[in-house]
């Protein structure tokens, strides 16, 4: 991956479901500097949506906390880092399995990481229980 970045931004907001659309639109607007296709913008919005929703529902379990997003634009790609200081993930590999969920009562449960992986070129999940979770996503824009 290129190590010389073109632009960066940071965003912090409360873990309220109202802020999910704000995060999605803000990241998409920032990514638009790379002149992506409509489909690429849609992929980025979807992945950010899933990551932020995971922070709200699983990380903070609907308690209020801070979600941080850091975006870095490179010549032909974007890196999006989404961080919460929530409860963390006990077993990342298990959590990444399609349809695995700790909230079976919720609609669309268990597909968040699968969706992020399919819409982005790279997905890295780091998590420590009782400390929080960091999701790193990369998307190539050619």
VENRA-V672257 format. One record per backbone hydrogen bond with DSSP energy under -1.0 kcal/mol. CO is the residue of the C=O (numbers start at 1). NH is the residue of the N-H. Records with the same first field share a line. If there is no record, write none. Layout:
CO = NH ; NH
//
This chain:
7 = 73
9 = 71
11 = 69
13 = 67
14 = 16
16 = 19
17 = 20
19 = 23
20 = 24
21 = 25
22 = 26
23 = 27
24 = 28
25 = 29
26 = 30
27 = 31
28 = 32
30 = 33
31 = 34
32 = 35
37 = 41
38 = 42
39 = 43
40 = 44
41 = 45
42 = 46
43 = 47
44 = 48
45 = 49
46 = 50
47 = 51
48 = 52
49 = 53
50 = 54
51 = 55
52 = 56
53 = 57
54 = 58 ; 59
55 = 60
56 = 62
59 = 87
60 = 63
65 = 15
67 = 13
68 = 83
69 = 11
70 = 81
71 = 9
72 = 79
73 = 6 ; 7
76 = 141
77 = 74
78 = 139
79 = 72
80 = 137
81 = 70
82 = 135
83 = 68
84 = 133
87 = 130
91 = 95
92 = 96
94 = 97
97 = 100
103 = 106
106 = 109
110 = 99
111 = 115
112 = 116
113 = 117
114 = 118
115 = 119
116 = 120
122 = 138
124 = 136
126 = 134
128 = 131 ; 132
132 = 128
133 = 84
134 = 126
135 = 82
136 = 124
137 = 80
138 = 121 ; 122
139 = 78
//
